[in-house]
């Protein structure tokens, strides 16, 4: 006899609460552990930058929290789903659900609303919070953010526009100012015909004002010094801050803008294409981890070791993440299409999990 709709609703709320409780415990524990480890690793540098040690440590922890959360959420979802389903299987609650007429997919669908909410939160953190805090950390210059492109003059930003190239030694988007600017003008054959060097440039009313300028004719070697020169380049000042950053540190809109403007940035266009899709694929993959957990407990007997199922599920999860990182790295190098680099691992994860569930759902 099929289960009544109101009973399915009650059961769904029960499973959602149980899943949320386990997720909160796992997520809090892993986040606190990683924040503490990060603090211990960089405490010396943090203390050196401020006289108020407590405030400095708290500020650093708060700024690092979004990045750590984005890393911890997927593994926390997998562990929470495994803990819930393994617990239900051990106490024969899953068997009771199946005997009452619920299919494996209906059980999984009960967890889908919670998984969708978590994926939405993950996307918001990675798309908004991580870029904002990364800018603050790079400006602070502590820990792994010590050698920021905007602070280390050895890192140059290159821009191609209208067949010409522009090299920027340093950026300061908050002041609409760049420094150590060199513009290379080329002819139709690609040869550099003129070079303009400026100590700094300020963005004003849609154009760049170069100061302390030296104009050099590369054919004759003639040098002309100019105090002020207007360069009507169509490069928005808001773009400059993101040019030297890795796409993972940018919002989806910023990555989309750089992907459409092939002349911007140090990175090739296919790198931005990979991360334009990967920023969507990552939260969706978190939802698919619930499928993986369901697939891992399909053949679990109530008396069988729960520890074995947990280890197996987490092991498969780590294999997935290694495969995902490998494919993304290959895609960043331009060796595979961006679509394949971004979606190969999630598609494989979803397909294998669905195949396992389908196999045992009909038996």
Buried (B, 14 or more C-beta within 10 A) or exposed (E): EEBEEEEBEEBBEEBBEBBBEBBEBBBEEBBEEBBEEBBEEBBEBBBEEBEEEEEBBEBBBEBBBBBBBBBBBBBBBBBBBBBBBBBBBBEEBBEEBBEBEBEBBBBBBBBBEBBBEBBEBBBEBBBBBBBEBBBEBBEBBBBEBBEBBBBEEEBBBBBBBEEBBBBBBBBBBEEBBBBBBBBBBBEEEEEBEBBBBBEBBBBEEEBBBBBBBBBBEEEEEEEEEEEEBEBEBEBBBEBBBBBBBBBBBBBBEBBBBBBEBEBBBBBEBBBBBBBBBBBBBBBBBBBBBBBBBBBBBBEBEEEBEBEEBBEBBBEBBEEBBEBBEEBBEBBBEBEBBBEBBBBBBBBBBBEBBBEBBEEEBEE
